[in-house]
Amino acid sequence: MFFSIIIPLYNRPQEIKELLETLTMQTYKHFEVLIIEDGSTKDAASIVKSFEGTLDVKYYVKPNSGQGFSRNFGFEHAKGDYFIIFDSDCLIPEDYLQIVNNSLVSNWLDAYGGPDDAHPSFTATQKAISYSMTSPFTTGGIRGNKKGIGQFHPRSFNMGISRRVWEKAGGFIITRSGEDIEYSIRIHSMGFKIGLIPDAKVYHKRRTNFFQFYKQLHFFGRARINVYKFFPQELKAVHFFPAVFTLFIIFTIISNIINWPLAILCNILLAVFLLLIFFHSWWKNKSAKIAFLSIIAAFIQLTAYGLGFIQDFWKRVILKKS
């Protein structure tokens, strides 16, 4: 099987260099790489050119239109039987393509997704963010998890579709703000077979500091409402959890300020939740420092997503504004 790896890029030349370096080490060699420079002011032309001798790589430059439409541009120029989408801030294990090929040969999927993890070289903050986004104690636990809640939706940091899916379903119809979830739901609705390949993991850097992480998760919360506008039935109870957690935090703060008796119970519940995160992260990462940072990451993840969700739920669902 011949794979076309499609990577939209915006002002991240160093990231694409590191990603391409991991692709040179793939044990499975039947693939091409398409880099779509999406109107960047810091282009990666010279970096991509340096890989031309070791990779079948093509570099395209286009006006900025967002990651969804840049992937569509890649689909249109791809030669592969199967298209694989990565975010530019991913590192790819050397056996990734071999795992995907073997899995598709033995159990065909029209589209698939894979999990993400933290690379040993990541900073403690990045590892804490990775933990938060994959933990069973936060909404991250439903991403790339065999025991996830509800229908599995591949995400664009690690996602593949067959050429037939693209030919029948087309590409992304929104370019950002939940575009991958909308696409996954649409593929499901057309009867294609979609599933998780649990061993096809990538190392996802996500964000390097908590401020960037907050901005990203706030955007994710808003994106969930954007998906709801396309598919109202896909707004599940689990998607309200960050908003409920955020309101609980606000209620706890107010209770402590005005000295309500309920403040003690709220404090206990919050302390138990944060301790569960701390000890689970410590057990998983073997680091007390990462475990402490995981508390901060989980708190940011839930409140940022919750505030973004509440903001657009109020504006677009309650007030029905566009």
C-alpha positions in Angstrom: 0.0 0.0 0.0 1.3 3.5 -0.9 0.6 6.2 1.7 0.4 9.9 1.2 1.3 11.8 4.4 -0.3 15.3 4.4 0.9 17.9 6.9 -0.4 21.5 6.9 2.2 24.0 8.2 1.9 27.5 9.6 5.0 29.3 10.9 6.6 26.2 12.4 9.8 25.4 10.5 11.6 23.8 13.4 8.7 21.5 14.2 8.5 20.2 10.6 12.2 19.6 10.6 11.9 17.3 13.7 8.8 15.5 12.2 10.6 14.9 8.8 13.6 13.5 10.7 11.3 10.9 12.3 9.8 10.0 8.9 13.3 9.3 7.4 13.5 6.4 10.0 10.3 4.7 9.0 10.8 0.9 8.5 8.0 1.0 5.9 9.2 2.9 2.8 6.2 3.1 0.5 5.1 6.7 1.1 5.3 10.3 0.0 5.1 13.4 2.1 3.2 16.6 1.2 3.9 19.7 3.1 1.3 22.4 2.7 2.7 25.8 3.7 -0.4 27.7 4.7 0.5 31.4 4.1 3.3 31.3 6.7 5.5 34.3 7.3 8.3 31.9 8.5 8.5 29.4 5.8 10.2 26.0 5.8 11.3 25.9 2.2 15.0 25.4 2.9 14.3 22.9 5.6 12.0 20.7 3.4 14.5 21.0 0.5 17.2 19.5 2.7 15.2 16.3 3.0 14.6 15.8 -0.8 17.4 13.2 -1.0 16.1 11.0 1.8 12.3 11.4 1.5 9.8 11.6 -1.4 8.7 15.0 -0.2 6.7 17.7 -2.0 6.4 21.3 -0.8 3.5 23.5 -1.7 2.9 27.2 -0.8 -0.6 28.7 -0.8 -2.5 31.6 0.8 -3.6 31.1 4.4 -6.9 29.3 4.6 -6.6 27.2 7.8 -5.6 23.6 8.4 -8.8 22.0 7.1 -8.6 23.5 3.7 -4.9 23.0 3.5 -5.4 19.3 4.0 -8.0 19.4 1.2 -5.2 20.9 -1.0 -3.0 18.0 0.0 -5.7 15.4 -0.8 -6.0 16.9 -4.3 -2.3 16.5 -5.0 -1.8 13.2 -3.3 -0.9 10.0 -5.2 -1.4 7.5 -2.4 -4.0 4.7 -1.9 -4.4 6.0 1.6 -4.0 9.5 3.1 -2.5 10.1 6.5 -2.8 13.4 8.3 -0.4 14.6 11.0 -0.2 17.8 12.9 3.2 19.5 12.4 4.0 19.2 16.2 4.1 15.4 16.1 7.0 12.9 16.2 6.4 9.6 14.4 7.7 6.3 15.8 9.8 4.4 13.3 7.4 1.5 13.1 4.3 3.6 12.7 3.6 3.0 9.0 4.4 -0.7 9.3 1.9 -1.0 12.1 -0.8 0.9 10.1 -0.1 -1.2 6.9 -0.2 -4.5 8.8 -3.4 -3.5 10.6 -5.2 -2.4 7.4 -4.2 -5.6 5.6 -5.5 -7.8 8.4 -8.6 -5.7 9.3 -9.5 -3.1 6.7 -10.7 0.3 7.9 -11.9 3.0 5.5 -10.6 5.6 8.1 -8.7 5.2 11.3 -7.3 7.2 14.2 -4.5 6.5 16.6 -3.6 7.6 20.1 -0.9 10.1 21.2 1.7 10.0 23.9 4.6 12.0 25.3 8.1 11.4 24.0 10.9 11.0 26.6 12.5 14.1 25.2 9.5 16.3 26.0 9.7 18.8 28.9 8.0 18.1 32.2 5.2 20.6 31.2 4.6 18.9 27.9 4.4 15.5 29.6 1.9 16.9 32.1 -0.2 18.3 29.2 0.0 15.0 27.4 -1.1 13.2 30.6 -4.1 15.6 31.0 -5.2 15.1 27.4 -5.1 11.3 27.8 -6.1 10.8 31.4 -9.2 8.9 32.5 -9.9 11.6 35.0 -10.4 14.3 32.4 -12.2 14.4 29.0 -8.9 13.5 27.4 -9.5 9.9 28.3 -11.9 9.5 25.4 -9.2 10.3 22.8 -7.5 7.3 21.3 -8.7 5.0 24.0 -10.0 1.5 23.3 -12.5 1.9 26.1 -13.6 5.4 25.0 -17.1 6.7 25.5 -19.4 6.5 22.5 -18.6 6.4 18.9 -14.9 6.8 18.0 -13.9 9.9 16.1 -10.4 10.1 14.6 -8.6 13.4 15.3 -6.5 15.2 12.8 -3.2 15.0 14.7 -3.2 11.2 13.8 -5.7 10.2 11.3 -6.0 8.3 8.0 -8.6 8.0 5.3 -8.7 5.8 2.2 -8.8 7.5 -1.2 -12.3 6.1 -1.6 -13.4 8.0 1.4 -12.1 11.2 0.0 -13.6 10.5 -3.4 -17.1 9.9 -1.9 -17.1 12.2 1.1 -14.9 15.0 -0.2 -12.7 16.9 2.2 -13.2 19.2 5.2 -16.1 21.6 4.9 -14.9 23.8 7.8 -11.3 24.7 8.1 -10.9 25.0 11.8 -12.9 24.9 15.1 -13.8 21.2 15.2 -13.2 20.4 11.6 -11.8 17.0 12.2 -14.7 15.9 14.5 -17.2 17.1 11.8 -15.3 15.2 9.2 -15.2 12.0 11.3 -18.9 12.2 12.0 -19.7 12.7 8.3 -17.6 9.7 7.3 -19.5 7.6 9.9 -22.8 8.8 8.6 -21.9 7.6 5.1 -21.4 4.0 6.3 -17.7 3.8 6.1 -15.8 1.5 8.5 -13.9 3.5 11.0 -11.8 2.4 14.0 -8.9 2.9 16.3 -5.5 1.4 15.6 -4.3 1.4 19.2 -0.6 0.7 18.4 -0.4 3.5 15.8 0.6 6.2 18.2 2.4 9.5 17.7 4.3 11.7 20.1 2.3 14.9 20.2 3.9 18.0 21.6 0.7 20.0 21.8 1.7 23.2 23.5 5.0 24.1 25.3 3.5 26.2 28.1 0.3 26.5 30.1 -0.8 29.8 28.6 -0.7 28.4 25.1 -2.5 25.3 26.4 -5.2 27.4 27.9 -5.8 29.2 24.6 -5.9 25.9 22.7 -8.4 24.3 25.1 -10.6 27.4 25.2 -10.8 27.1 21.4 -11.6 23.4 21.7 -14.5 24.1 24.0 -15.9 26.6 21.4 -15.3 24.1 18.6 -17.5 21.5 20.3 -20.5 24.0 19.9 -19.4 24.5 16.3 -19.7 20.8 15.7 -23.1 20.8 17.5 -24.4 23.2 14.9 -23.8 20.6 12.2 -24.7 17.5 14.2 -26.9 18.3 17.3 -27.3 14.7 18.1 -23.5 14.4 18.7 -23.5 16.7 21.8 -23.3 14.1 24.6 -23.4 14.4 28.4 -19.6 13.8 28.6 -19.1 17.1 26.6 -20.7 19.0 29.4 -18.3 17.7 32.1 -15.7 20.5 31.7 -18.5 23.2 31.9 -19.9 21.5 35.0 -16.4 21.3 36.6 -15.9 25.0 35.8 -19.2 26.0 37.4 -18.3 23.8 40.4 -15.0 25.7 40.8 -16.8 29.0 40.6 -19.3 27.8 43.2 -16.6 26.5 45.5 -14.8 29.9 45.4 -18.0 31.8 46.2 -18.8 29.3 49.0 -15.4 29.9 50.6 -15.7 33.7 50.3 -19.1 33.9 52.0 -18.4 31.0 54.3 -21.2 28.7 53.3 -21.3 25.3 55.1 -21.2 23.6 51.6 -17.7 25.0 51.2 -16.2 22.2 53.3 -17.8 19.5 51.1 -16.8 21.3 47.9 -13.2 21.6 49.1 -13.1 17.9 50.0 -14.5 16.8 46.6 -12.0 19.0 44.8 -9.1 17.8 46.9 -10.0 14.1 46.3 -10.2 14.8 42.5 -6.8 16.5 42.4 -5.2 13.9 44.5 -6.5 11.2 42.1 -4.8 13.0 39.3 -1.6 13.5 41.2 -1.1 9.9 42.2 -2.3 8.5 38.9 0.1 10.7 37.0 2.9 9.9 39.4 2.3 6.2 38.9 2.2 6.6 35.1 5.1 9.0 34.7 7.3 8.0 37.6 7.8 11.6 38.5 6.4 13.7 41.4 7.2 16.9 39.4 5.2 15.8 36.4 2.4 14.7 38.8 2.3 18.1 40.3 2.3 19.8 36.9 -0.5 17.4 35.8 -2.8 18.9 38.4 -2.2 22.3 36.9 -2.6 20.9 33.3 -5.9 19.1 34.2 -7.2 22.2 35.9 -6.4 24.4 32.9 -7.8 21.8 30.5 -11.1 21.5 32.2 -11.7 25.2 33.0 -10.4 26.5 29.6 -12.6 24.0 27.7 -15.5 24.7 30.0 -15.3 28.5 29.6 -15.1 28.2 25.8 -18.0 25.7 25.8 -20.2 27.9 28.1 -19.3 31.0 26.0 -20.5 29.6 22.7 -23.3 27.5 24.2 -24.8 30.7 25.6 -24.2 32.8 22.4 -25.0 30.2 19.7 -27.5 27.9 21.4 -29.3 30.0 23.9 -29.2 33.4 22.2 -29.0 31.7 18.7 -26.4 34.1 17.4 -24.2 33.1 14.5 
